[in-house]
Amino acid sequence: MPPLEAIELDAFRHWHERDTFWCALLLGGCGGQLATELCTDRFCSLSSSAC
C-alpha cells in the first residue's frame, strides 16, 4: 500500500527502490507497470500510464 501522505512518499520510494508494482489483471486492471505519483492536494497513489 502506498503512503497516504506526501511527506512519506520519499521514504516509500527509497524502501522499495528495487521493487516493481503491476496493475492486477485479475482485479480488472490493465497489467501495466505502476509508478508512484506525488500529490499535495489528495492522497498519493500508484498509477499506470496504460490504464
C-alpha positions as CSV (number, residue, x, y, z in Angstrom):
1,M,0.0,0.0,0.0
2,P,1.5,3.4,-0.9
3,P,1.7,6.1,1.7
4,L,-1.3,8.3,2.1
5,E,0.7,11.5,3.0
6,A,3.0,13.2,0.5
7,I,5.7,13.6,3.2
8,E,6.0,9.8,3.4
9,L,6.5,9.2,-0.3
10,D,10.3,9.7,-0.4
11,A,10.7,7.1,2.3
12,F,8.4,4.7,0.4
13,R,10.3,5.2,-2.8
14,H,13.6,4.6,-1.0
15,W,12.4,1.5,0.8
16,H,11.0,0.0,-2.5
17,E,13.7,1.2,-4.9
18,R,14.3,-2.3,-6.3
19,D,10.7,-3.4,-6.3
20,T,8.2,-3.1,-9.2
21,F,4.4,-2.9,-8.9
22,W,2.0,-4.0,-11.5
23,C,-1.7,-3.3,-12.1
24,A,-3.6,-6.5,-11.3
25,L,-5.2,-8.2,-14.3
26,L,-7.3,-10.5,-12.0
27,L,-8.9,-7.4,-10.5
28,G,-9.8,-5.9,-13.9
29,G,-6.6,-3.8,-14.3
30,C,-4.5,-3.2,-17.4
31,G,-1.4,-5.3,-16.4
32,G,0.8,-2.2,-16.8
33,Q,3.7,-1.3,-14.5
34,L,2.7,1.2,-11.8
35,A,4.6,4.3,-10.7
36,T,4.3,6.4,-7.6
37,E,2.5,9.8,-8.0
38,L,3.2,12.7,-5.7
39,C,0.0,14.7,-4.9
40,T,-0.2,17.5,-2.5
41,D,-3.9,18.1,-2.8
42,R,-5.0,14.4,-2.4
43,F,-3.7,11.0,-1.4
44,C,-0.5,9.8,-3.1
45,S,-1.1,6.8,-5.4
46,L,0.3,4.2,-7.7
47,S,-0.7,4.8,-11.3
48,S,-0.2,3.3,-14.7
49,S,0.0,5.2,-18.0
50,A,-1.6,2.2,-19.7
51,C,-4.8,2.3,-17.6
